[in-house]
Amino acid sequence: MYKVYIALCLDNSLYTGITANLEDRYDRHTKGFGSKHTLQRGIDKILYTESFKTRIEAARRERQIKGWRRDKKLNLIKFGRPNL
């Protein structure tokens, strides 16, 4: 099972990622073993997750969300769907 997640960074930016183990990935982000984005900005908390059976499905969704503007990501977090 893979998860796509949206995390809130310490500078109030949003980071979208993918993992097979959310707790481990969060720990790695907070200890400085994360993406360039989270290394520079720090991570506060995970705001949203979606689960997928395969890495391919999760990667497809991650890429889609990463292409969205901030307001669309916030609508997904708040309502479980983007404002289309």
MMTF fields as JSON, N, C-alpha, C and O atoms, coordinates in Angstrom:
{
  "mmtfVersion": "1.0.0",
  "mmtfProducer": "UNKNOWN",
  "numBonds": 335,
  "numAtoms": 336,
  "numGroups": 84,
  "numChains": 1,
  "numModels": 1,
  "chainsPerModel": [1],
  "groupsPerChain": [84],
  "chainIdList": ["A"],
  "bondAtomList": [4, 2, 8, 6, 12, 10, 16, 14, 20, 18, 24, 22, 28, 26, 32, 30, 36, 34, 40, 38, 44, 42, 48, 46, 52, 50, 56, 54, 60, 58, 64, 62, 68, 66, 72, 70, 76, 74, 80, 78, 84, 82, 88, 86, 92, 90, 96, 94, 100, 98, 104, 102, 108, 106, 112, 110, 116, 114, 120, 118, 124, 122, 128, 126, 132, 130, 136, 134, 140, 138, 144, 142, 148, 146, 152, 150, 156, 154, 160, 158, 164, 162, 168, 166, 172, 170, 176, 174, 180, 178, 184, 182, 188, 186, 192, 190, 196, 194, 200, 198, 204, 202, 208, 206, 212, 210, 216, 214, 220, 218, 224, 222, 228, 226, 232, 230, 236, 234, 240, 238, 244, 242, 248, 246, 252, 250, 256, 254, 260, 258, 264, 262, 268, 266, 272, 270, 276, 274, 280, 278, 284, 282, 288, 286, 292, 290, 296, 294, 300, 298, 304, 302, 308, 306, 312, 310, 316, 314, 320, 318, 324, 322, 328, 326, 332, 330],
  "bondOrderList": [1, 1, 1, 1, 1, 1, 1, 1, 1, 1, 1, 1, 1, 1, 1, 1, 1, 1, 1, 1, 1, 1, 1, 1, 1, 1, 1, 1, 1, 1, 1, 1, 1, 1, 1, 1, 1, 1, 1, 1, 1, 1, 1, 1, 1, 1, 1, 1, 1, 1, 1, 1, 1, 1, 1, 1, 1, 1, 1, 1, 1, 1, 1, 1, 1, 1, 1, 1, 1, 1, 1, 1, 1, 1, 1, 1, 1, 1, 1, 1, 1, 1, 1],
  "groupList": [{"groupName": "MET", "atomNameList": ["N", "CA", "C", "O"], "elementList": ["N", "C", "C", "O"], "formalChargeList": [0, 0, 0, 0], "bondAtomList": [1, 0, 2, 1, 3, 2], "bondOrderList": [1, 1, 2], "singleLetterCode": "M", "chemCompType": "L-PEPTIDE LINKING"}, {"groupName": "TYR", "atomNameList": ["N", "CA", "C", "O"], "elementList": ["N", "C", "C", "O"], "formalChargeList": [0, 0, 0, 0], "bondAtomList": [1, 0, 2, 1, 3, 2], "bondOrderList": [1, 1, 2], "singleLetterCode": "Y", "chemCompType": "L-PEPTIDE LINKING"}, {"groupName": "LYS", "atomNameList": ["N", "CA", "C", "O"], "elementList": ["N", "C", "C", "O"], "formalChargeList": [0, 0, 0, 0], "bondAtomList": [1, 0, 2, 1, 3, 2], "bondOrderList": [1, 1, 2], "singleLetterCode": "K", "chemCompType": "L-PEPTIDE LINKING"}, {"groupName": "VAL", "atomNameList": ["N", "CA", "C", "O"], "elementList": ["N", "C", "C", "O"], "formalChargeList": [0, 0, 0, 0], "bondAtomList": [1, 0, 2, 1, 3, 2], "bondOrderList": [1, 1, 2], "singleLetterCode": "V", "chemCompType": "L-PEPTIDE LINKING"}, {"groupName": "ILE", "atomNameList": ["N", "CA", "C", "O"], "elementList": ["N", "C", "C", "O"], "formalChargeList": [0, 0, 0, 0], "bondAtomList": [1, 0, 2, 1, 3, 2], "bondOrderList": [1, 1, 2], "singleLetterCode": "I", "chemCompType": "L-PEPTIDE LINKING"}, {"groupName": "ALA", "atomNameList": ["N", "CA", "C", "O"], "elementList": ["N", "C", "C", "O"], "formalChargeList": [0, 0, 0, 0], "bondAtomList": [1, 0, 2, 1, 3, 2], "bondOrderList": [1, 1, 2], "singleLetterCode": "A", "chemCompType": "L-PEPTIDE LINKING"}, {"groupName": "LEU", "atomNameList": ["N", "CA", "C", "O"], "elementList": ["N", "C", "C", "O"], "formalChargeList": [0, 0, 0, 0], "bondAtomList": [1, 0, 2, 1, 3, 2], "bondOrderList": [1, 1, 2], "singleLetterCode": "L", "chemCompType": "L-PEPTIDE LINKING"}, {"groupName": "CYS", "atomNameList": ["N", "CA", "C", "O"], "elementList": ["N", "C", "C", "O"], "formalChargeList": [0, 0, 0, 0], "bondAtomList": [1, 0, 2, 1, 3, 2], "bondOrderList": [1, 1, 2], "singleLetterCode": "C", "chemCompType": "L-PEPTIDE LINKING"}, {"groupName": "ASP", "atomNameList": ["N", "CA", "C", "O"], "elementList": ["N", "C", "C", "O"], "formalChargeList": [0, 0, 0, 0], "bondAtomList": [1, 0, 2, 1, 3, 2], "bondOrderList": [1, 1, 2], "singleLetterCode": "D", "chemCompType": "L-PEPTIDE LINKING"}, {"groupName": "ASN", "atomNameList": ["N", "CA", "C", "O"], "elementList": ["N", "C", "C", "O"], "formalChargeList": [0, 0, 0, 0], "bondAtomList": [1, 0, 2, 1, 3, 2], "bondOrderList": [1, 1, 2], "singleLetterCode": "N", "chemCompType": "L-PEPTIDE LINKING"}, {"groupName": "SER", "atomNameList": ["N", "CA", "C", "O"], "elementList": ["N", "C", "C", "O"], "formalChargeList": [0, 0, 0, 0], "bondAtomList": [1, 0, 2, 1, 3, 2], "bondOrderList": [1, 1, 2], "singleLetterCode": "S", "chemCompType": "L-PEPTIDE LINKING"}, {"groupName": "THR", "atomNameList": ["N", "CA", "C", "O"], "elementList": ["N", "C", "C", "O"], "formalChargeList": [0, 0, 0, 0], "bondAtomList": [1, 0, 2, 1, 3, 2], "bondOrderList": [1, 1, 2], "singleLetterCode": "T", "chemCompType": "L-PEPTIDE LINKING"}, {"groupName": "GLY", "atomNameList": ["N", "CA", "C", "O"], "elementList": ["N", "C", "C", "O"], "formalChargeList": [0, 0, 0, 0], "bondAtomList": [1, 0, 2, 1, 3, 2], "bondOrderList": [1, 1, 2], "singleLetterCode": "G", "chemCompType": "PEPTIDE LINKING"}, {"groupName": "GLU", "atomNameList": ["N", "CA", "C", "O"], "elementList": ["N", "C", "C", "O"], "formalChargeList": [0, 0, 0, 0], "bondAtomList": [1, 0, 2, 1, 3, 2], "bondOrderList": [1, 1, 2], "singleLetterCode": "E", "chemCompType": "L-PEPTIDE LINKING"}, {"groupName": "ARG", "atomNameList": ["N", "CA", "C", "O"], "elementList": ["N", "C", "C", "O"], "formalChargeList": [0, 0, 0, 0], "bondAtomList": [1, 0, 2, 1, 3, 2], "bondOrderList": [1, 1, 2], "singleLetterCode": "R", "chemCompType": "L-PEPTIDE LINKING"}, {"groupName": "HIS", "atomNameList": ["N", "CA", "C", "O"], "elementList": ["N", "C", "C", "O"], "formalChargeList": [0, 0, 0, 0], "bondAtomList": [1, 0, 2, 1, 3, 2], "bondOrderList": [1, 1, 2], "singleLetterCode": "H", "chemCompType": "L-PEPTIDE LINKING"}, {"groupName": "PHE", "atomNameList": ["N", "CA", "C", "O"], "elementList": ["N", "C", "C", "O"], "formalChargeList": [0, 0, 0, 0], "bondAtomList": [1, 0, 2, 1, 3, 2], "bondOrderList": [1, 1, 2], "singleLetterCode": "F", "chemCompType": "L-PEPTIDE LINKING"}, {"groupName": "GLN", "atomNameList": ["N", "CA", "C", "O"], "elementList": ["N", "C", "C", "O"], "formalChargeList": [0, 0, 0, 0], "bondAtomList": [1, 0, 2, 1, 3, 2], "bondOrderList": [1, 1, 2], "singleLetterCode": "Q", "chemCompType": "L-PEPTIDE LINKING"}, {"groupName": "TRP", "atomNameList": ["N", "CA", "C", "O"], "elementList": ["N", "C", "C", "O"], "formalChargeList": [0, 0, 0, 0], "bondAtomList": [1, 0, 2, 1, 3, 2], "bondOrderList": [1, 1, 2], "singleLetterCode": "W", "chemCompType": "L-PEPTIDE LINKING"}, {"groupName": "PRO", "atomNameList": ["N", "CA", "C", "O"], "elementList": ["N", "C", "C", "O"], "formalChargeList": [0, 0, 0, 0], "bondAtomList": [1, 0, 2, 1, 3, 2], "bondOrderList": [1, 1, 2], "singleLetterCode": "P", "chemCompType": "L-PEPTIDE LINKING"}],
  "groupTypeList": [0, 1, 2, 3, 1, 4, 5, 6, 7, 6, 8, 9, 10, 6, 1, 11, 12, 4, 11, 5, 9, 6, 13, 8, 14, 1, 8, 14, 15, 11, 2, 12, 16, 12, 10, 2, 15, 11, 6, 17, 14, 12, 4, 8, 2, 4, 6, 1, 11, 13, 10, 16, 2, 11, 14, 4, 13, 5, 5, 14, 14, 13, 14, 17, 4, 2, 12, 18, 14, 14, 8, 2, 2, 6, 9, 6, 4, 2, 16, 12, 14, 19, 9, 6],
  "groupIdList": [1, 2, 3, 4, 5, 6, 7, 8, 9, 10, 11, 12, 13, 14, 15, 16, 17, 18, 19, 20, 21, 22, 23, 24, 25, 26, 27, 28, 29, 30, 31, 32, 33, 34, 35, 36, 37, 38, 39, 40, 41, 42, 43, 44, 45, 46, 47, 48, 49, 50, 51, 52, 53, 54, 55, 56, 57, 58, 59, 60, 61, 62, 63, 64, 65, 66, 67, 68, 69, 70, 71, 72, 73, 74, 75, 76, 77, 78, 79, 80, 81, 82, 83, 84],
  "secStructList": [7, 3, 3, 3, 3, 3, 3, 3, 3, 6, 6, 1, 7, 3, 3, 3, 3, 3, 3, 1, 7, 2, 2, 2, 2, 2, 2, 2, 2, 2, 6, 6, 7, 1, 7, 2, 2, 2, 2, 2, 2, 7, 3, 3, 3, 3, 3, 3, 3, 3, 3, 3, 1, 1, 2, 2, 2, 2, 2, 2, 2, 2, 2, 2, 2, 2, 6, 1, 7, 2, 2, 2, 2, 2, 2, 2, 2, 2, 2, 1, 1, 7, 7, 7],
  "xCoordList": [0.854, 0.0, 0.898, 1.845, 0.605, 1.364, 0.463, -0.745, 1.06, 0.306, 0.897, 2.112, 0.003, 0.366, -0.029, -1.118, 0.85, 0.569, 0.884, 1.724, 0.19, 0.482, 0.87, 0.118, 2.059, 2.572, 2.658, 2.9, 2.458, 2.637, 4.06, 4.491, 4.783, 6.152, 6.16, 5.167, 7.272, 7.374, 7.235, 6.888, 7.499, 7.327, 5.93, 5.675, 5.031, 3.64, 3.48, 2.392, 4.529, 4.405, 3.872, 3.872, 3.425, 2.903, 3.862, 4.411, 4.055, 4.9, 4.085, 3.42, 4.128, 3.424, 4.45, 5.429, 4.221, 5.148, 4.433, 3.206, 5.234, 4.721, 5.574, 6.785, 4.945, 5.678, 4.901, 3.687, 5.624, 4.99, 4.829, 4.091, 5.516, 5.447, 5.407, 6.448, 4.228, 4.042, 4.756, 5.381, 4.671, 5.338, 6.842, 7.466, 7.424, 8.862, 9.262, 10.273, 8.468, 8.783, 8.705, 9.558, 7.697, 7.578, 8.802, 9.383, 9.185, 10.369, 11.614, 12.427, 11.755, 12.925, 12.906, 13.946, 11.747, 11.641, 12.058, 12.827, 11.566, 11.847, 13.299, 13.802, 13.976, 15.379, 16.349, 17.559, 15.819, 16.684, 17.027, 17.935, 16.329, 16.559, 15.356, 14.715, 15.059, 13.882, 14.232, 15.383, 13.246, 13.438, 14.171, 14.3, 14.636, 15.298, 14.346, 14.752, 13.082, 12.073, 11.942, 11.983, 11.784, 11.586, 12.89, 12.859, 14.016, 15.297, 15.481, 15.964, 15.1, 15.259, 14.202, 14.471, 13.016, 11.894, 11.439, 10.725, 11.838, 11.355, 9.928, 9.231, 9.499, 8.15, 7.417, 7.982, 6.166, 5.349, 4.477, 4.623, 3.56, 2.651, 2.102, 2.172, 1.555, 0.889, -0.571, -1.266, -1.028, -2.389, -3.373, -4.576, -2.867, -3.775, -3.062, -1.864, -3.796, -3.252, -4.303, -5.506, -3.823, -4.637, -3.877, -2.651, -4.571, -3.939, -4.139, -5.181, -3.113, -3.138, -2.524, -1.62, -3.005, -2.495, -1.104, -0.282, -0.835, 0.459, 1.212, 0.626, 2.524, 3.37, 3.071, 3.119, 2.769, 2.478, 1.253, 1.273, 0.184, -1.026, -0.717, -1.158, 0.041, 0.382, 1.247, 1.042, 2.205, 3.091, 2.318, 2.597, 1.356, 0.508, -0.271, -0.351, -0.841, -1.618, -0.713, -1.081, 0.456, 1.409, 1.762, 1.751, 2.069, 2.426, 1.276, 1.493, 0.043, -1.135, -1.257, -1.416, -1.181, -1.338, -0.205, -0.44, 1.009, 2.146, 1.955, 2.512, 1.174, 0.934, -0.135, -0.343, -0.806, -1.883, -1.376, -0.305, -2.181, -1.926, -2.24, -2.931, -1.735, -1.928, -3.402, -3.791, -4.233, -5.639, -6.364, -7.258, -5.997, -6.608, -6.192, -7.003, -4.928, -4.45, -5.169, -5.534, -5.374, -6.072, -7.521, -8.05, -8.168, -9.527, -9.551, -10.478, -8.555, -8.46, -8.316, -8.975, -7.46, -7.25, -8.54, -8.913, -9.206, -10.385, -11.621, -12.36, -11.841, -13.093, -12.933, -13.926, -11.688, -11.467, -11.571, -11.564, -11.666, -11.702, -11.252, -11.477, -10.633, -10.238, -11.44, -12.463, -11.32, -12.351, -12.057, -11.148, -12.816, -12.504, -13.1, -12.92],
  "yCoordList": [-1.181, 0.0, 1.242, 1.323, 2.193, 3.438, 4.61, 4.575, 5.631, 6.829, 8.051, 8.23, 8.871, 10.215, 11.118, 10.983, 12.037, 12.909, 14.358, 14.658, 15.241, 16.662, 17.087, 16.889, 17.675, 18.099, 19.618, 20.281, 20.144, 21.576, 21.776, 21.136, 22.658, 22.961, 24.137, 24.853, 24.327, 25.363, 26.775, 27.701, 26.951, 28.265, 28.431, 29.382, 27.504, 27.51, 27.058, 27.185, 26.542, 25.987, 24.557, 23.962, 24.029, 22.66, 21.781, 22.197, 20.571, 19.599, 18.346, 17.833, 17.851, 16.629, 15.533, 15.734, 14.373, 13.264, 11.935, 11.861, 10.877, 9.51, 8.615, 8.812, 7.636, 6.727, 5.434, 5.379, 4.401, 3.141, 3.083, 2.242, 3.973, 3.998, 5.452, 6.101, 5.955, 7.375, 7.8, 8.86, 6.994, 7.356, 7.456, 8.403, 6.484, 6.504, 7.698, 8.352, 7.969, 9.096, 10.415, 11.282, 10.578, 11.796, 11.938, 13.018, 10.852, 10.885, 11.282, 12.077, 10.728, 11.063, 12.543, 13.201, 13.061, 14.493, 15.338, 16.287, 15.011, 15.831, 15.718, 16.599, 14.633, 14.449, 14.924, 14.733, 15.547, 16.112, 15.171, 15.46, 14.051, 13.12, 13.119, 12.087, 14.245, 14.355, 14.96, 14.927, 15.501, 16.163, 17.484, 17.968, 18.045, 19.352, 20.403, 21.255, 20.325, 21.282, 21.232, 22.27, 20.037, 19.929, 20.136, 20.565, 19.844, 20.118, 21.618, 22.045, 22.404, 23.85, 24.515, 25.545, 23.944, 24.615, 23.952, 24.571, 22.715, 21.969, 21.516, 22.038, 20.547, 20.012, 20.11, 19.833, 20.504, 20.654, 19.422, 18.72, 19.153, 18.021, 17.58, 18.303, 16.372, 15.829, 16.278, 16.05, 16.916, 17.44, 16.532, 16.592, 15.688, 14.93, 13.689, 13.73, 12.587, 11.381, 10.709, 10.837, 10.0, 9.117, 7.814, 7.828, 6.69, 5.375, 4.769, 4.952, 4.038, 3.384, 2.002, 1.778, 1.087, -0.285, -0.395, -1.186, 0.394, 0.294, 1.611, 2.686, 1.498, 2.689, 3.517, 4.747, 2.844, 3.543, 4.443, 5.598, 3.917, 4.723, 5.914, 7.034, 5.658, 6.725, 7.794, 8.988, 7.365, 8.319, 9.181, 10.37, 8.579, 9.323, 10.417, 11.556, 10.052, 11.015, 12.091, 13.266, 11.707, 12.682, 13.725, 14.926, 13.262, 14.165, 15.114, 16.299, 14.588, 15.421, 16.527, 17.699, 16.15, 17.122, 18.144, 19.331, 17.701, 18.629, 19.716, 20.807, 19.42, 20.397, 21.431, 22.38, 21.253, 22.158, 23.397, 23.396, 24.464, 25.674, 25.395, 24.43, 26.235, 26.077, 26.027, 25.199, 26.899, 26.943, 25.642, 25.225, 25.009, 23.744, 22.64, 21.787, 22.662, 21.7, 21.917, 20.949, 23.152, 23.441, 22.972, 22.505, 23.091, 22.567, 21.051, 20.49, 20.392, 18.948, 18.568, 17.645, 19.277, 19.016, 19.258, 18.451, 20.35, 20.742, 19.908, 19.495, 19.663, 19.037, 17.615, 16.947, 17.15, 15.818, 15.796, 14.73, 16.965, 17.077, 18.488, 19.434, 18.636, 19.971, 20.77, 20.199, 22.063, 22.937, 23.062, 23.792, 22.36, 22.326, 23.454, 23.549],
  "zCoordList": [0.0, 0.0, 0.0, 0.782, -0.865, -0.964, -0.621, -0.856, -0.071, 0.29, -0.403, -0.476, -0.899, -1.354, -0.204, 0.353, 0.152, 1.287, 0.955, 0.106, 1.646, 1.565, 2.975, 3.93, 3.086, 4.381, 4.434, 3.425, 5.619, 5.87, 6.356, 7.315, 5.701, 6.104, 7.079, 7.207, 7.756, 8.78, 8.21, 8.943, 6.923, 6.297, 5.698, 4.96, 6.017, 5.556, 4.097, 3.536, 3.485, 2.14, 2.253, 3.331, 1.133, 1.092, 0.309, -0.711, 0.79, 0.107, -0.162, 0.739, -1.387, -1.761, -2.002, -2.72, -1.399, -1.548, -1.609, -1.561, -1.715, -1.808, -0.919, -0.812, -0.285, 0.59, 0.796, 0.599, 1.194, 1.585, 3.102, 3.615, 3.823, 5.284, 5.748, 5.851, 6.023, 6.333, 7.614, 7.648, 8.656, 9.92, 9.741, 10.22, 9.053, 8.81, 7.953, 8.21, 6.945, 6.049, 6.799, 6.612, 7.643, 8.454, 9.37, 9.471, 10.029, 10.892, 10.113, 10.586, 8.924, 8.093, 7.707, 7.726, 7.361, 7.048, 8.245, 8.09, 9.431, 10.617, 11.071, 11.767, 10.678, 11.062, 9.99, 10.114, 8.929, 7.894, 6.763, 5.983, 6.647, 5.553, 4.626, 4.429, 4.074, 3.224, 1.89, 1.454, 1.26, -0.024, 0.185, 1.309, -0.893, -0.835, -0.251, 0.54, -0.652, -0.188, 1.336, 1.996, 1.889, 3.336, 4.104, 5.257, 3.499, 4.161, 4.373, 5.421, 3.39, 3.461, 4.336, 4.954, 4.397, 5.061, 6.36, 7.149, 6.589, 7.75, 7.521, 6.651, 8.302, 8.141, 9.475, 10.533, 9.406, 10.604, 10.814, 11.815, 9.862, 10.019, 8.673, 7.678, 8.672, 7.496, 7.545, 8.535, 6.47, 6.425, 5.703, 5.957, 4.799, 3.929, 3.409, 3.13, 3.277, 2.649, 1.772, 2.0, 0.778, -0.064, -0.204, -0.311, -0.206, -0.317, -1.702, -2.331, -2.167, -3.467, -3.365, -2.56, -4.166, -4.144, -4.757, -4.294, -5.795, -6.477, -6.449, -6.317, -6.576, -6.615, -7.867, -7.835, -8.946, -10.197, -10.04, -10.465, -9.428, -9.195, -8.288, -8.545, -7.235, -6.29, -6.955, -6.739, -7.756, -8.43, -9.423, -9.574, -10.089, -11.03, -10.293, -10.754, -9.145, -8.35, -7.759, -7.74, -7.282, -6.742, -7.801, -7.531, -8.987, -10.09, -10.398, -10.654, -10.374, -10.633, -9.58, -9.92, -8.31, -7.222, -7.24, -7.012, -7.505, -7.54, -8.601, -8.48, -9.629, -10.688, -10.351, -11.107, -9.234, -8.85, -8.135, -7.529, -8.22, -7.434, -5.964, -5.639, -5.101, -3.657, -3.271, -2.446, -3.851, -3.455, -3.794, -3.057, -4.881, -5.25, -4.27, -3.909, -3.846, -2.844, -1.512, -0.844, -1.128, 0.132, 0.086, 1.095, -1.067, -1.217, -1.097, -0.513, -1.636, -1.5, -0.024, 0.452, 0.686, 2.113, 2.899, 3.751, 2.616, 3.394, 3.06, 3.954, 1.77, 1.336, 0.792, 0.505, 0.649, 0.078, -1.426, -2.042, -2.019, -3.473, -3.859, -3.103, -5.002, -5.447, -5.92, -6.299, -5.899, -6.458, -7.944, -8.341, -8.76, -10.208, -10.961, -12.175]
}
